[in-house]
Amino acid sequence: MKVIKADNLWESYRIKFIEGRKIIWEDVWALQGVSFDVSQGDVLGVIGQNGAGKTTLLRILSGMLEPDRGNVDIKGKVSSLMELGAGFNPELTGRENIIINAKLYGISTQDIDERVKEIIDFARIGRFIDAPLKYYSQGMYVRLGFGMAVFVEPDVLLIDDILSVGDKGSQERCIDKILSLKDDKKTIVVVSHDMDMVKKLCNRVILLEKGSKVYEGSPDKAIFRYVQIYGDAGGRAELFLDSNKIRVVFSNGRIFVSYNDDPLTKGSSIFCVFSYPGKDTEINSFMFSWKIEEVSSSYILARGVYAKKKLEALFKVSTDSGGLNLEVYSEGAVKRINLLFDARYNSWIGLDEEGVFPEFSHKFEWDVIKELKEQKIVVLRPESSCLPFVVLENDVSQNIYVSNTGYEEEARAVSSVAFENIKTRISFLKEFNKVKLFLDSKKEDEERKRRSLWQRIVSSRTLTSGSLRLYLDVENKKISLFYQDKELTKSFGFKDNLLVKLSFKELGVYCLYKFTLSGNTVLFKASFFNVKGISLERLKFGIFVSSDYKEFFAGRQRSKFPQEFTFWQDIPLDDNSAGRFGLLAEAGIPALIFNNPRIENTFLLIQNSDKNSSLRALQINFLPKAGIKDAGLSASLEVFKDNNKILSYIKQQQEALAREQERIRKRLIESRTLTSGSLRLYLDVENKKISLFYQDKELTKSFGFFDGDWRLERPAGNIIVIKIDFPSSFLSAQEVTIKSGKDGFYFQSLFISKEKIEIIQRFVAEFDTRQISQWFLSEEKGRFSSDYINESIAPVRISRDYSSNVGFINHEGKKIVLEVDKEASSASLVSLYCRRNRNVEVNVGEISIIKPLLLDSNKLIKGTEFSIKEGGEGRIIKKHPGDTVVLQNKDLLVNVSRGVGFIRCKGKTITGKVGLYSSIRKDNVWYDSHRSYQVIKNKSSDKVLLELYSPYIDLSQRWVLRVEGNIIFWDADIYNYKREFLEIVQFCLGLSSEYTGWEADKLKGYFSDEYPQYYDILPFRYWYGKPNQEGILVRAKDLPLLAFKNIFVVKDTRGVIENSDSFLKSRIIAYQYTAKKEDKIRFSGKVEFYA
């Protein structure tokens, strides 16, 4: 009987993603078309990686979730053990929780006492049964929850990966109880990451991957598939052979093999174990981080890295018609390969003996059945003809171990150790000829050994230098000299010295080489004689060495040669005039140290050869001066068995370099630094940044002048001049002079332009609020706070202070004052901001200063002047802005300053802390006009033309304001030079909080007297809609009725009525435009007063 039937289940979650400043909602499918059914008495396992959809599936089966699509039909009572403590009240005792839950499950009152006793006996929590659950351990929670879930006699039990919590004894009791329920024909669904538990409990398993069911079947096959997909997908690839009968999967350091979809390998399958000589630690290949570098239909190349590249390994898996080839490369580590095959392989065959695998005797420990000494091949024979013979063949003879794993893994293991690289072949045969297989392999191995031994003997008796080769024939007591493999000598001998003469007749040049042996050192002296006097461009002297050398050094540099030989290539050297260079020792070959004579016109060269040569080259190159006929150089080569001397030399060179770099760095810092009292100014040329320090604590994050190419000049000890060139700008150059005095630093800038143009000079300084705690102006003070920040930036809340100076107080209470244009008011402190830096967890207090400049072609124009001073009282002298303008008639007065117009009608103040102003939202940040720089272009008593410049975005505004009778007309143009996307453009009137009522589009309402601490649309926006010709009306008891009207209403205009925040405490009525990218945005409105 089908107890559970799941048909085409789909379930999604709506997820919020935050990318930069964007919020994106996406539907993520946790289940996709999952179908299955479970019969009475079945134990179904659900496995898969984290996020595969296992828990979501159980929640649907338990009724906690409704599927988006599909149906679930479950017959009988369902009990679930999902999240730890789910369904329990932590304030109640264990006994009280049992009784409450038993009643919820419908257990009769007379049965409850008996069930309570059974649950308490199973949970084994002693006196804690009468203690509140909040004092329980995780193990207690699980035992009590499991007891509740099973002793209510469910027809269907759902368990979500919770049995792994607690001790072994508790886990085994839970498993025994599940098996008892299975015997009682109860239906069970288990989610687990414990594959041993899944095998023990389940008779059927489904495998989920990314919400989809990818396999359903026996536990062994499902688990075999699961361990293949476990881990990083970038470390997985697969191959097929024998007409796709055999499937080979490389998965993050393990190799899995199946035959006709039947697993041949078992447990950890095929993997390597690495260890360093002299160290106890062993590292399995599946502990590495793997990446597939190359893959084709016949091979896989994968690279693994362990512990931040302390150990690297390369796996190459290839197939041919006969089987599978495995090559493993890793430097400096002993390697052991373990091949684990299914227990259905019941016997093994070696060269001289064979045997049967016994029964598994231990739970985890391996039993070595046989050590096969100095053999290459072992064969595993299956108990059934349905499986192929497995032939394991190493490239060289070595000890092979045949073992049983523990019965938890239940596999046949074949292992061998290699001190160099591993090369193993695995063949899969339906039948085999033992005599031919083993004897052919033995003959081939003996021949390989003979050739290898002779090659080692010849190599140990040979010296090479360029095209020269010396061979010491011990048997015939003869030394033979070869040039490009041609023997030059018949016989000769020497004790300490060897003299060789080479002639190049075509060139008229001959060379005389003298070799002297002294202990572990070979002294070279090369003399070149130029008989014909031709021009010699370069002379080389060096050695070619074996590709077995993997690392070289030159001075302080230590690097590896490229692994592959492609074409002749020069290896980049940090110092090609180093006093020493050479090669580091490898297994079986010594370290070589070349001592460079370091004479004039010599340099070092280290090369990797092409594929045909496959060697390394070390050379001293000599460039003879023009006209010199003869030349010579001397050098020496030292040979050591280890790398100690090389490593000591490299360390000395690195320490010497560090000392020299530190000396240069200090000199450079001194040349870029000005000091005044406790203040220090550093000019970072590379990052185009000026840093301000107070007693070595940096106060600034960025400061001043950023664009262009910087150069520094220091005409005097207390003066630094920054020369800034602008290659691709209308500006030719900017010159910033910084002078240090007793009380601070003084800044002056000059500009020269390629053309006549009016510009706005912006100066921005960001102060680190971890060092600067407060700001103060002439009439206000406050702290930098990120509480009001929307996204990344927010203005510091200032009422109406027109100081051109600003002061800061650090955490030690010291005051620092920034003063702009001491003698003039044309430049002004525009704004204070608080910015949250997304890359660094710190808030930044930011100030902005702007000044209009009229540049003329090729003429020097003076820019902003300011100073930074320390100490004193820190008083700020208030400067009233020279750009304030007043319009008035009999009843109305409009005072416009810094991008905001304040209104009085019949002597009464109409506006609040802001009046007429514009506001622009870009990148989710609002920029208001009342933080702009204002320039008066034209003015009469009742009309004014203004230009406004924003301190932070590249746009300007032109306003025309005029007063006629009881009406204020306001025309505004916004110039968007770069056609940037402006999310919202808004033209606002901020009114006194005495206004209490409003009307718009035939609707009426009242303002609340509540103001949010920070700006919030809801619940303080009262109306948002399409305006009509009547505009927006507001009324107050003691103030005149007024209407704010939009004269030219465009299609996407909307009206807004809302309260400001508690700082401004104003009523805001506005006209809003959305999503504008035009280069010009126009608004025409009026404020009309009524009797």
N, C-alpha and C positions, 0 to 999 in steps of 0.2 A: 504494500500500500504506500502511495506517495504521500508523505506527511508535509513536505515543503515543496512548493512549485513556484519558481521564480521565472517570469517571462519578460524578456527584453527590458531590463531595468536600466533607467537613465536617471542620474541625479547630478545637479550642478550646484555650485556655490558662487555667489556674487562677491568678488574680491576687489578691494580697493588698492590700486597701485599708485605710488607717488613717484613720479619721474621728474626730477628737478623741481620746478614750480607747478607742474601739471598733475592733476588728479585724474586717474583713468579707472573706470569701473569695467571689469570684464567678467564674463561668465566662464568659470573653470569647471570642466566636467570631471567629477570624481568617479562616476560610473558611466559606461557607454555600452549599452546593449547586452547586458549580462543575463544569461539564462541558464538554469540548471534545476534539477529536482533532487530531493533526498527521500529515500525510502525509510520506512520504520526500522529502527535498529541500526541505521547507518551512523557512523561518525565521519563527518565531512570536515576535512582540513582546508583552510583558506590561507594561502601564503602569497608573498610578494614583498617588494621593497617598500620602504616608507613612502606614503603618498600614492600607493597603488590603488586604494579604494576599499581596503579590507574592513576598516572600522565603519565606513559609510554603509557598506553592505549589511553589516550586523545591525546597525541602527535601523535600517529599513526593515529587516526581518523581525526586530524586536518591537516595531511600531513607533519608535522614537522619531522617525522621519517618514514622510510620504514621498514616494518616487515621483520625479517630474514626468516620467513616462514609464509604461509597463505595469505589471501586476504581480502581487505576491499572494499566495494562498497557503495558509498554515492551518493544519488541523490539530486541535488540542490546546492544552495550557502551555504557555511559553514562560520560561524563567531565564533571566539573563544576568551574567556577571560581566559588566562592562568596565566602567571607570571605578578606580579605587574609592570606596566610600559612597558610591552613588546610591541614593535611596535611604541613606542613614541620616539621623539627626545627631550631630557630634555632641550636643549638650545632654542627650539622654544616655542611659547606661546600655550596655550590650543586651541585657535581658529585656529592657523596655523596648529596644529597637526590634528584637526578635518578635515580641508579642504583637507590636503594631503591624509589622510586615506580614505576619501570619494571618492576621485578620484581613489585611488587604488582599491576600491570596484566597480568601474565602474558607479558611480552615475553621472548622467548628470549635466552639469554646471547649468542649470536652476533649478534643484532640490536641489543643494547643499545649497543655502541660507536657504531654508525652513528646511532642515535637521539640519543645524548648529543651528538654533534657537531652534528646538526640543531638541537637545542634551544639549544645554546650559541651557534650562529650567529644564531639568531632573537633570543635574549634580549639580545645585544650588551652584556654586562656586563664584558667584558675579563678582567683578572686577578682580579676579584672572584668569578669562578666557583670559585676555590679558597680563598675566604674564608668564614668562618661567616656564616650568613644574618642573624644579629643585627646585623651591620654594614651591611645592605642598606638602601637608600632604598625608599620606597613604590613608585616606578617600577620599580626592579629587581625587587622582589617580584612585581609584576604581570606583567612581561615573562617572568620565569622560570615563574610559575604558568601563564600563558597558553600558553607553549611546551609545558609538560608536558601541559596539558589537550588540546592539539590534535595533538601529534606522537605520541600513543599510538594514533592512528587510531581515534577513537571512532565509533560509529554515531549516537550522540545526544550533543550538547554543550549543557550548561546554563551560562549566564553571568548572574551577578547583579550588575548595575550597578557593575562594578569597572573597566570600561575608561575611566571618566572620570579615573582616577588616572594621572599620568604626562604626558609632553610630547606635543605634536601629532604628531610623527613616529612615536612608539611607537603612539599610538592608530591612526594610518592604517595601519601595518603589521598591527596586530591586525585591523582591519576588512578589509583586503585578504585576510588569511588566512581570515577567516570567509566572505567571498565565494567564495574558492577551495574551501572545504569545501562551500558551497552548490552550486557547479558539479559537485562530486563526489557530489552527491545525498545529502549528510549532512543529518541533521535537527538543527535548532538552535532553542533557546528562549532568548530574551534578555530580561532585565529591565533597564529603563533609565529615567532621568529626562531623558535627552538625546533630545528629539524629532527632531532632525536625524539622529542616528544611527539611530533607529528607522525613519525614512523611507528611509534609505539601505540598511539591511540587510534589512528585513522585507517579506514579501509578504502577511502577515496579522497582525492585532493584536487582542488582547482587552484590554478596559478593566475594571479591578476598582475597586469602590467599597464600602468597609466590608465587605469579605469576599465580596461578590457580583459576579458577572459582569454588567455592565450593557450591554456592547456587544461584538460580535465582527464584524470585517469588514476593509475596506481601511485601510491606515495613515492616509491623509488624513482619512477620516471619523472614525476612532477618535481621532486627535490633535485634530481639531476639537471633538469632544465632551469630551476631557480638559481642554483649556485652558478650557472653559466652567465646569467644576466645580472648577478649581484655586482655592485660596484659601478665605477665610472664607465659610461658607454664609450668614451674615447679610448678605453683600453681593451676593446672587444673586437674580434674579427673571426671569420670562419672560412674553412676550406672543405672541399669534397674530393673523394677519390673512389676508384673502383665503381665507375658509373653511378656516382652519388650514393652508393650503399654505405660508405663510411663517411661520417661527418666529424670534422675536427674543429673545435672551438677554442681559440685562445681568449681567456677572460682574466685580465688583470693579474697575470703571473701564474695562472694555472691553465692546463691543457686538458680538455675533455674530449673523449672519443666515444662515438656510438656507431653501432652497426645495424642497419635497417631499423633505425630509431630505438634500438635496444642499447642501453648504456654498457660499454665495455669497461671503462674506467669507473672508479668508485671513490666516494669520499672526497678527499682533496685532489684526487686524480693524479696528474703529472705536474710536479713542481720541483723547484730547486731550493737548496738550503745553502746559505753563504756564511762563512766564518773567517775571521782574520787569524793568522798564526799567532799564538801566544795569548789569545783572548777567548774567554768562555762563551761569549754571546753568539748565538746563532740567529740568523735572520732568514725567514722564509720568503720566497719570491712573491707570494701574494700579499706581503706586508709593504711592498713597494708601491709607488704611484706610477701607473703605466700609461703610455701614450703610443698608439699605433702610428708608426712613421711611414711605412709603405705597406700596401696590400695589393695582391693580384689574385688571379684564379689559381696560382700554384704556390704562392709563398706569402708569409706575413713577417714583417720586421717590426719589432716593438722595443721601446726603450723604457727602462724602469729607473726610478730615482728613489733613494731611501735617505731620510733624515737630512734634508737640505743638501743633497748631492754629496754626502759623505761616502755614499756607495752608489755606483751606477752599474746597470746590467743591460745587456742587449740580447734579446731572444730572436732567433730566426727560425721559423717553422716553415718547411717546404714539403711539397708532395710530388711524387712521380708515379709511374704506373705500378711500382712495386710496394710503395709504402710511404712512411712519414719520416722526414729528417728533422732533427732538432739540434740546433747549435746555440750554445750559451757562452757569452763573453762577459768577463768582469775582471778588472785589474786588481791584483794584490789580494784576492780572496780565495780561500779554498772552497770548492763547490762540491755539493753532493746532489745528485739527481735521484728523486724518488718517483717511481712509477707504480701507481696503485690500481689494480685491476679487480674486476668483480670476483666474488667468492666462487662463482661457477667454474673458474679455472682451478681445478683441483690437484694438478700435478705440475712439476717443472722438469726440464731436461737441460743438463750441462754437457760439457765436452766428454768427461769421463764417467759421469754418474748422473742419476736422476732420482726423483723421489716424489712422494705424495704429501700434499699439505695436510697437517693434522687439524683437529678441531681448534677453534679459537678458545684460548684459556684465560686471557686477562681482559679487563674492561677497556683499559686505555693503552697499557704498555704493549709494545711490539715484542714478538718472539722471533729471534733469528733462527730460521730452520737450517740454513746452510750457508757457509762462506766458500765461494768458488774462487780460488786463488789464481791470479794471472790468466784470466779468461776474457774473451771479448763477447761471447754470445751466451744467452740463456733463452730457453723457449718455455712459454706457458701453454699447457695443453688443457682444453675445455672438457667438461664432463659430457657435453652434448655436441653433436655434429652441426647444430644450428649456429654455433659460434665458430669464428676462425681461430687457428693457432696464432699466437702472438710471439714474434721473434724480436728480441731486444739485442741490438748489436752496437757496442762502443767502437770508436775508431782505433783504439789501442787496447792492449791487454791490461787488465787491472783487476783488483779484487771486487767481486760482485756478491752482494748479500741478498739472499732469498728469505723473506720474512712473512709472518702473519701480523696484521695490525690487531688492535684490541677489538673485542666483539661489538663495541659501540659503532666502529667504522666498518668492520667486517670486510676487509679487502686483502688481496695478495699483493705484497710489496716487493719490488726489485730495486736495489739501491747500489750506487757506485760512487766513488769519490775521485775527483780530478783536481790536481794542483795547478793545472793550466786551464784551457778552455774545454768545455764539454761538447762532444760531437757524438750523437746517438741516433741510430736508425731503428725505426719500429716498422716491422712488416706484418701483414695480416694474410695468412695463407690457409687455404682450405685443406692442403696436405703438404708434407715436406719430407725431404730425404736427409736424414740426420747425418749420414756419412759424408755426403757431398758438401753439405752446409758447413760442418765443423772442420773438415780437412782443408777445404779451399781457404777458409778463413785463417787456419793455422799457418799454411804456407805463405799466404800473403802477409801475415803478421811478422813471420820470421824474416822475410825479405825486407820489409819496411824497417825492422830493427837493425838489420845489417847495414842498410844504406844510411840510416840515421846515425849509427855509431861511427861509421867512416866519415860522414860529414862533420861530426863533432870533433873527431881527431884532426881532420884537415883544418877546420876553423881554429882550433886551439894552437896550431903551428903556423898560422898565417898572419902577416902584418900587411896593411894596405895604406897607401898615401897617394891620393889622386889616381893617376893611371898606373902607378907602380904597385907591385905586390911582391912580398917576400914570403917564401915558403921554406920552413926548416925541416928537412928530410932527416929524421932522427936515425932511421934504419941505415941509411947510406952516408950519414954524417956529412951532409951536403946542404948548402944554402943556395936556393935558386931565386933569381931576380926576374920578374915578369913585367913587361910593359904592354898594357892592353892585351893580356893573356898570351903574349909572345915571350918565350923564355929568352933573356938576354945573356945569361951566364951558362957556363958549363959546370964550374964549381968555384966557390970561394968561401972564406971563413973570416971572422973577425972577433976581437974580444970586446972592445968598447966603442969603436968608431966605424962608420960606414960612409964612404964618399961616392956619390953618384953624379955622373955628368950626362946631360941630355942636350942634344943639338937639334935645332930647327933650321936646316940649311936654307930653305926657301926664304926665310926671314932674315937670315944672318944673325941669329940669336942663339946663344947656348946658355944653359943653366947648370950651376954646380950646387948640388945638395949635400950637406954634411949632417949626418945623424950621429948623436952621441947619447949612449945610455948611461944613466946615473941613478941607481936605486930604482924608484918607481917613476922616474922622469925621463922622457925622451927630449933632447935638445935638438932643435932644427936651426940650420942656418942656410939660407938660400941666397945665391948671388946670380944676378942676371947680367950678361955681357952682350952689349948691342954693337956688333962688329960693323954693320952697314950704317948705323946711325939713323935708322928709320924712327918715326914717331911711335912710341909705345903708349897706348892709351891707358891700359890697366894691367897690373900683374896680380895674380891670385896665388895664394898658398893655403892649403887646407887638407881636409881628409873627408872621405866618404865612409859612412858607417852603416851598420845594419839597421833595418827597419824595426828590429826588436827594441831599439831605444824609443821611448814614448814621450819623454820630457826633456827639455833643454833649459839652460839658464844663460843670461847675459847681464852681467852686473846685478842689479836688484831684481831683475825680471825672472820669473819662473813660469813657464807655459808648457802646454802640451802640443805636440805635433798634430796636424790633421790626421784623422784615422785613414782616410782614403787617399790613394795616389791617383791623381788625375793628369796634371801637367806640372812642369817645373814652376815652382812658385817661391818667392822670397817671403820668409816669415817676418812680420812686422816686429821691430825691436824698439824698446823704449830708449835705449842708449846704444848706438852702434859704434861707440868708441870706448866701451867698457874695458876695464883692465883685465877681466877674466870672463870667459864664456865656455860653455861645454855641455855635457850630457849627464843626466842623473842615472845612477845605477838601477838596473832592473834585475829580475830573478836570473842569476847565472851570468850576468855581464856587468863589468865594473863601471864606476863613474869616471868620466874624462873631464879634465880641466885644461883648457887652452889659456895660456898666459899671453896676452896681447902686448907687443912691444910698444904700442901707443906712440909711434913716431909720426911725424907730420905726414899728412895726406894718406893715412890709412883708415879703413873702416871695416867693421865686421859684417859678415853675411851668413845667415843660416837659411837653408833651403830644404824643401820637400821635393823629391824628384817626381818624374812621371811614372806611369804604371809599369812600363817596361823595366825601368831601373829599380824601382821600389827601394830607395835608400834615403838616408839623411846626409846633408852636406854642411860642413862647418868650414868657413873660409876667412882668411885675412886678406883684404883687398888693398893694393898699394897703387896710388896714382902718381906716376913719375912726373916731375916738373919738365916743362918743354925744354928741349935741347940737351937733357942729361942722357948720356949714352949708357952708363952702367948704374945698376941699383942693387940693393940688397936689403934683407930684413932677417931678424932672428926672432924665434919664438920657442916656447917649450910646451910639452904636453905631459900632464901628470895623470897617473892612473891610481884610483883608490877603490877598495872593495865596497865601501859604503858611501853615503851622501853627507856624512857629518861635516866635512870641510866645506862642501858646497853650501849647505844650509847655514852654516856659521857666516860664510862670506856674504850670502844674500841678505841675512839679517843685518850685518854691519852696513851694507850698502843702503838698505832701506832706512835704517836709523840715521845715516848721514844725510840722505835725501830729505827725511822728515825735518831734521835740524835746519837744513838750508831753506826748505820751504817755509818753515816757521819764521826764520829770520827775514825772508822776503816779504812774508805776509805782514809782519809787524811794521816793516818799513813802509809797505803800501798803505796800511791803516793809518800810520802817522801822517803820511802825505795827504790823506783824504779827511783828516779830522781837525775840527776847530773846538776849542774849549773856552768856557766862560764861567768861572766859579764852579758850581756843582753841575752845570749843564755841559753836555758834549754833543757835537753834531758830526755825524758820519755820512759821507757821500758815497753811496753804493753805485758805482758807475755801471756795473754789469746788469743790475736789476733796475737802473734808472730810478733810484729811490733815495730819499734823504731820511735818515733816522735821527731822532732826538732822544738823548739819554739824560736821566737825572741820577747821579751817583751810580752809574753803570747799569741802571734799570731802564730798558727801552720803553719810552712813553708812547711812541707812534707805531702804527702798522704800515702806513704809507704817507707820503708827504710831498706835495709840491708839483714838480715839473716832470712829466713822464715821457712824452713823445720825442722823436728825433734821435740823432746820434750824438752821444755825450763825449766831450773831451774836457779834461780839467787842467787849469793853469793855476800856479800859486805865486803871484807877483810879490807877496810879502808873507811873513810868518802868520799874520792874523787875517789873511784874505785868501779866499779861494774863488776862482771864476769858473763857472760852468759854461762851456761853449756848446750850444746845441744846434746842429745842422738839420734841416728838413729837406731831404733830397726830392721828395715827391709831394710838395705842398706849395701853396701860394707864398708861404713864409720862406725867406732865405735862411734866417738864423735867429736865435734868441741867445742873449747873454745874461746870465744871472750872477751877480756879485754878492758874495756873502762875507761879511766882516764881523769878527768877534771883538767885543769891547768888554769893559769891566762889568757891565750889568746885563749883557745878553748878546744876541746876534741880530744883525741888520741885513735885510735882503733888498736888493734893487735889481730890476730886470729891464733890459733894452731889447727892442724888436727891430728887425729890418725885413721889409716885404719886397716881393718881386713885382707887386702891383699896388695901386691905390685902392684901399678897401677898409671898411669899418668892421672891426671884430670885437668880440667880448672875451677878455682874458679871464679864465677861471683858475682859481687856486683852491685845492682841496687838501685837507689834512685829516688823517684818521688817527685817533688816540686810543690806545689800548685801555679799556676800562678796568683791566686788572691792576693797572698802575694809576690811572686817573679816576678819581671817584666822583668829583663834583665840578660843575661849571658855575660861573657867575657873571652877570652883566651889571649895568649901572643900577638897575632897580629890581633885578630878579636873580635867583640862584636856584640850583637844583642838582639832581643826580642823573647820570646816564642810566637809563633803565630799559631793558628789553621787553618789559611786560606788554607794551603797546604795539610791539612789532607785528606787522602784517607781512607774512612771508619772510623777507629778509631785511626790511628797512622801515623806519618810522621816524617822523620828526620829533625832536624834543619840543615839549609844549612851552612856548614862550608867548606872553600876552602881546605887548606892543613896546618892545625895546629896540631903539634904533642905534644902539652903540656900534661903532666901527671897531671896538675892541672887545675881547673876551678873555676871561681868566679861568684857570684850571687849578684845582687843588688835588695833590696826590694823596696817597693813603697815609703819608707821614705828616700831612697838614701843610706842606710847602706849597707856595703859590707861584704860578707861572702865568704871565700875561702876554697875549698876542695882540699887538697894536697895529692897525692898518693905516697907512698914509697919514703920518703924524701931522703934516701941514695942510692936508686937503681932505675934502669929504667926497671926492668923486668915486672912491672905492669904498665898499661897505661890507661889513659882516652880514651875510645874507641868511645863513641858516645853520642850525645845529641838528644833527641827525644821530640816531642810534642804529647801528647796523649789526646784524648777526652774520658772522662769517661762516659759511656752510662747511668749509674745509677744516677750520680750526674752531674748537669749542670755546669761543671768546666773543664777547660783544665789543663793538668798536664805536666809540664816540667820534662823530665826523663833523667837521665844520667846512663851510664853503664861502669863498670870497670871490666876487667878480668885479670887473672894471671894464668899461667900454674904451676902446682905443681906435683912433683913426690913423691907419698906417698909410704912408706915402711911399712911392716906388724908390727903393734904395736909400731911404733916409732912416736914421736912427730915431726911434720913438720910445719914450720912457713908459714903462709899464708899472705894475703894482709895486709899492714899497711897503714893507712891514717889518716889524721887529718882534723878537721873542725875548722876554726879560724874566729874571728870577727875583724872588724875594720881595721885600718891602711890604707895604700894606696891601698891595694888589688892588688898589682902587682903580675903578674904570671911569674915565671921564666921559660923560654922556654927550654924544653928538646928535643934535636934531638933524634929520635928513634934509639935505638941500633939494631933494626931489619931491617934496610934499606940495600939493596943489589944492586950492580951495575954489569951488564954484558956488555961487549963491545968488538968490534973488530975494524978493520980499519974504517968502515963506520957507524956502528950501535952502539947505546948505549941504554940500557934498565935499568931504575932505578925503582926497585920494593920496595914498602913500604905500609904496612897496607892494603894489598890485592888489590893493583892497580899498573900496570906497565906503566911508562911514557917512551916515545920513542923519541929519536933524531936520525936523519939520515943526515950524512954529516954536522953536526953542526947545523941543523935546527930542531926546535921543531915540531914534527908531531902531537902529541896528544894535547887534550884540557885540561880542568880541571880534566878529568878522561881519562885513557888510556885503557889498557887491564884490564877488571874486569868482574866478574860474577854477575848475578842478579837473585834472586829467588822470585817468588810470592806465598805466602801462605796466605789463608784466605783473599784474595783480598788486601794484603799489600806486597809491594816490599821490599826485604832485599838485599842490595848491598854488595859486598865483600869489598869495600873500607871503610867499617865501621867494619871490622873484626880485630881480634888480629892475628898477623903474627909471626910465629916461623921459623927460618932458620934451616933446618935439615942437609943440605949438600950443599957445594958451591965450584965452581972452577971459573976461569976467564970467561968462556963462558957458564956455566950451573949452575943452582941452583934448589934445592928441598925445597919447602916451605909447611908449614901446616898453615891453616887459621881456626879460630874459631869464629863462629858467636856469638854476644852478646845476641841475643834474641830467636833464635830457635836452637833446639838440632840437629845440624849437623856440620860437619867439611869438609874442602876441602884440597886436596893435589895437588899442582901444580908442574910441571917440565917445566922450561923455559930454552931454549938454543939458542945461536946465531951462525949461520953458514953462512958465506958470506953475501949475501943480504937478508937472510931469518931469521925470528924469529919463532921458533917452540914453541907451547904452548899446553901441555897436562894437563888436569884437571880431577880429580875424586872428586865427591861429595858423602859423606857418610851420608846416611839418617838413623840414628840409629834406630829410632822408626817407620820407614816405614810410616811416615806421608804423607798425600796427598799434593804434591807440584803441584800447578796449572800450573806454567810455570817455566822452567829453561832456562836461557839465558846467552850466552857467548858473550861479547860485546867488541868493540873497539871504544873508544871515540876520535874523531879526531878534529883537529883545524878547526875553522870556515873559514879558507882560502880555504879549499876544496870546490869546487863549482859544480862538476859534478859527476855522478855515472853511472855504467853499471851493469846489472844483468840479466841473463837468456835472452840474446839478446835484452834487453830493455835498453834505455838510458834516462837520465833525469838530471835535475838540482836541487840543493838545494835552498830553499828560504832563504833570510836573515832575516826572521821573526822567533822569538822564543816565544812560549807561556809562560805566566807568570807561569803557572803550567803545569805539564806534560799532554799532550793531544794527542791521536793518530791521530785524524783528526783535521785540514787538514795537519798535519806536518809529517805524515807517507807517504813516497813516493813509497815504494814497500814492498810487503809482499808475498812471494811465495816460491816454492820449488827450492832450489839452484842447480846449475850444478857444474861440476868439475872446471870451470873457476873461481868460487867464486864471490865475490863482488868487483868491481874495483871502485876506486875513483881518481879524478884528481884535481889538482890545478895549477894556473899559475906559482907560484914560489916554489912549493913543489913537491917532487917526486911522480910519479904515484905508487900506491900500490894496492895489491889485498889481501883481507882477505878470506882465504879458509878453508872449513871444510873438513879435510882429509877423515874421515870415516862418510859418510852421511847415517844416519839411516832413517827408513821409514817415521817417523812423524816429521822430521826436516824441519824448515822453516827459510828462510832468511828475515832479516828486515833492511830497510833503512829509517831513520827518523831524525828529528831535536830533540835535547834535549830541556829542558826548558830554560828560559832566565838566570837562575843562572849559569848553566854549560856552556851554549852557545857553544855547541859542535855538530858535526855531529856524529850520532850513526849508526854503522853497526854491525849486530849481527846475531847469529844463535840461534834458539829457539826450545826447546822441550816442549811438552804440556802433562799435566795430568800424572805426574810421581809419582809412589808409590813404586818404587824399592828401595832397600837398598843402591844401588850404581849406580851413573849416570856418564857416561864417555864422555869426549869431547877431540878431537884431531884436532888442527887447526894450521894454520901458516899465518904469515903476510909476503908477498913477495914484495920487492921493485924493480922497473924497472927504467932503465936509462931514 
